[in-house]
Amino acid sequence: MHISMLTWNVDWLRNGSRTGKEWEYFECDCSDEVYSQIAKIVKNYFDVNSYAVVFLNEFPYKVKVDRKWNENLYFQKLKADFPLKEYDIYFNDRDALRVTLAIARKGIFRENKILQLMDNRIISIKKDNLILIGVHMPTHFSRNDTNDNLWINLKNYIYECSNSIVVLGDFNAFVGCKEKLTESRYKDILAMAEDKVPETEKTYIGNTLIDHILVKNVATSPKANVEKEFEFSDHKYMTYSLKI
């Protein structure tokens, strides 16, 4: 059996358009056209891969109205386009504007609950001896704060895990990046795992490689494929296949 994976930071469905600052999220920036095109790519991926899972980072999840959290319109669209009778959608259900989620055909995977990683930035699922962890890791943090601890907890989990494991998504880091604490935490994980994304690739529109597919305890497998052009996001999507 080959497990096919696609991972993509969909940038709040805004394709780089921002009303506010880099870290701010506004509903008016989300685009129907961007959502439709991304959903089409995801559906096509499922059409050609029997055992597939798709990880999406920065997907709109909730909005706060009159002090109450409600589901974002685009999260509702996603559930309609990938109905729960046919698909499983995995995510950590906490109040947040955006979420990392995994979509798979019904009944192939099950959620892998990791208490120390119960954060909207991370989701983990498993199939037999294979553990998959989709991540959207933080940057611009301080030592021992919440975001730093998320990195440390991920590192500790990977270190202690004896299963075959794939950690994939937006790490906001590469060897040589400006944020030195982020780089240090990333290098700690990289020391335990192999990156399947070729070093020559650029996955972010800033001409950097900040998206990775890291594997541990995995037999020989091919390199990941990276989308040729930036399309519908400021990140390229990546695909990877693994025989189990």
C-alpha positions in Angstrom: 0.0 0.0 0.0 1.3 3.5 -0.9 0.2 6.4 1.3 0.1 9.6 -0.8 0.4 12.9 1.0 -0.1 16.5 0.0 0.7 19.4 2.3 0.0 23.1 1.6 -0.1 26.3 3.6 -3.2 27.9 1.9 -2.5 31.3 3.5 -6.0 32.0 4.9 -7.3 31.7 1.3 -6.0 35.1 0.4 -3.2 34.3 -2.0 -0.8 36.9 -0.4 -3.4 39.7 -0.2 -3.5 41.4 3.2 -5.6 44.2 4.6 -3.6 44.4 7.7 -0.2 43.3 9.0 1.6 40.1 8.3 0.2 38.3 11.4 -3.4 39.7 11.2 -6.4 37.8 9.7 -9.4 39.5 8.1 -12.4 37.7 6.6 -12.5 40.2 3.8 -9.1 38.9 2.5 -10.5 35.4 1.9 -11.4 34.7 -1.7 -14.1 32.5 -3.1 -12.0 32.0 -6.2 -8.9 30.9 -4.2 -11.0 28.5 -2.1 -12.6 27.0 -5.2 -9.3 26.4 -7.0 -7.7 24.9 -3.9 -10.7 22.6 -3.3 -10.4 21.5 -6.9 -6.7 20.6 -6.6 -7.5 18.7 -3.4 -10.4 16.8 -5.0 -8.2 15.9 -8.0 -5.5 14.6 -5.7 -8.1 12.2 -4.1 -9.3 11.2 -7.5 -5.9 9.8 -8.6 -4.7 8.5 -5.2 -6.6 5.7 -3.5 -4.9 6.1 -0.1 -4.4 9.8 0.2 -4.3 12.4 3.0 -4.1 16.2 2.5 -2.8 18.6 5.1 -3.8 22.2 4.9 -2.2 25.0 7.1 -3.7 28.3 7.9 -7.2 27.3 6.9 -9.9 29.6 8.1 -11.6 28.0 11.1 -13.5 30.3 13.4 -14.6 34.0 13.6 -15.5 35.8 16.8 -18.9 37.6 16.7 -20.3 39.3 19.8 -17.7 37.5 22.0 -18.8 34.1 20.6 -16.8 31.9 18.3 -18.6 30.6 15.2 -17.4 28.5 12.3 -15.9 30.4 9.4 -17.9 30.3 6.2 -15.0 28.6 4.4 -14.7 25.9 7.0 -18.4 25.2 6.4 -17.7 25.1 2.6 -14.9 22.6 3.2 -17.2 20.3 5.1 -19.8 20.6 2.4 -17.3 19.8 -0.4 -15.7 16.9 1.6 -18.8 15.5 3.3 -18.2 13.4 6.5 -20.0 10.4 4.9 -17.1 10.1 2.5 -14.2 11.9 4.2 -12.6 12.3 7.7 -11.5 15.8 8.6 -9.1 15.9 11.5 -8.1 19.0 13.5 -7.6 20.1 17.1 -10.9 21.7 18.0 -9.9 24.8 19.9 -11.2 28.4 19.4 -8.8 29.9 16.8 -9.0 31.9 13.6 -7.0 29.4 11.6 -6.2 25.7 11.9 -4.0 22.9 10.5 -6.2 20.1 9.3 -6.0 16.8 7.6 -8.5 15.4 5.1 -8.6 11.7 4.2 -11.1 9.2 2.7 -13.4 7.7 5.3 -11.9 5.0 7.6 -8.3 4.9 6.3 -6.7 6.8 9.2 -7.5 7.5 12.8 -6.6 10.4 14.9 -3.4 10.2 16.9 -4.0 12.3 20.0 -0.8 13.8 21.4 -1.6 15.7 24.6 1.5 17.8 24.5 0.7 18.9 20.9 -3.0 19.7 21.2 -2.7 23.0 19.4 -4.5 24.4 16.3 -1.2 24.5 14.5 -0.7 20.7 14.6 -2.7 17.6 13.8 -1.6 14.0 13.9 -3.1 10.9 12.4 -2.0 7.3 12.1 -2.3 4.2 9.9 -0.9 0.9 11.4 2.7 1.7 12.3 2.8 5.0 10.5 2.3 8.3 12.2 1.8 11.5 10.3 2.0 15.0 11.9 0.9 18.1 10.0 2.5 21.2 11.3 2.4 25.0 11.0 5.2 25.9 13.4 5.6 29.3 15.0 8.5 31.8 14.6 9.4 35.1 16.3 9.1 33.7 19.8 11.1 33.8 23.0 12.9 31.1 24.9 10.5 29.1 27.1 7.3 30.8 26.0 4.3 28.9 24.7 5.5 28.8 21.1 9.0 27.7 22.1 7.5 24.9 24.2 5.5 23.7 21.2 8.8 23.2 19.3 10.3 21.5 22.3 7.3 19.2 22.7 7.4 18.2 19.0 11.1 17.5 19.2 10.6 15.3 22.3 7.8 13.4 20.7 9.8 12.7 17.6 12.8 11.6 19.7 10.7 9.2 21.8 8.7 7.8 18.9 9.7 4.3 17.6 7.1 4.2 14.9 7.7 5.3 11.3 6.9 9.0 11.4 6.4 11.8 8.8 6.3 15.4 10.0 5.2 17.7 7.2 4.1 21.3 6.6 5.2 24.8 7.2 8.1 25.0 9.7 8.8 28.7 9.1 12.4 27.7 9.3 15.4 26.6 7.3 19.1 26.2 8.1 20.5 29.8 7.9 17.2 31.6 8.6 17.3 35.0 10.4 15.3 33.9 13.5 18.1 32.0 15.3 16.0 30.5 18.0 13.6 29.1 15.4 16.6 27.8 13.4 18.0 26.1 16.5 14.7 24.4 17.3 14.4 23.3 13.7 17.9 21.9 13.6 17.2 19.9 16.7 14.5 18.1 14.8 16.4 17.9 11.6 19.2 16.0 13.5 16.7 13.2 14.1 15.0 13.1 10.7 15.6 13.3 7.0 14.2 16.1 4.9 12.6 14.7 1.7 12.3 18.2 0.1 15.3 18.9 -2.1 17.5 21.8 -0.8 17.3 23.5 -4.2 13.6 24.0 -3.9 11.9 27.3 -2.8 8.5 26.7 -1.3 7.7 30.2 0.0 7.2 33.3 -2.2 10.0 35.0 -0.2 12.4 32.7 -2.2 13.0 30.4 0.8 12.6 26.8 1.7 10.4 26.9 4.9 8.1 24.0 4.1 9.5 20.5 4.8 8.7 16.8 4.8 10.8 15.1 7.5 10.9 11.4 8.0 12.2 9.1 10.7 12.3 5.3 10.9 11.3 5.1 7.2 12.8 2.8 4.7 14.3 4.2 1.5 11.8 6.4 -0.2 11.8 9.0 -3.0 12.2 12.7 -2.7 9.1 14.9 -2.4 7.7 16.7 -5.3 7.1 20.5 -5.1 4.6 22.5 -7.2 6.3 24.2 -10.1 4.8 27.6 -9.7 3.2 29.6 -6.9 -0.6 29.4 -7.5 -3.4 30.4 -5.2 -1.1 30.8 -2.1 2.2 32.3 -1.1 3.4 28.8 -0.5 3.8 26.0 -3.0 2.2 22.6 -2.2 4.3 19.5 -1.9 3.5 15.8 -2.4 5.1 12.7 -1.1 4.4 9.0 -1.3 5.4 6.2 1.1 5.0 2.5 0.9 3.8 0.8 4.1 
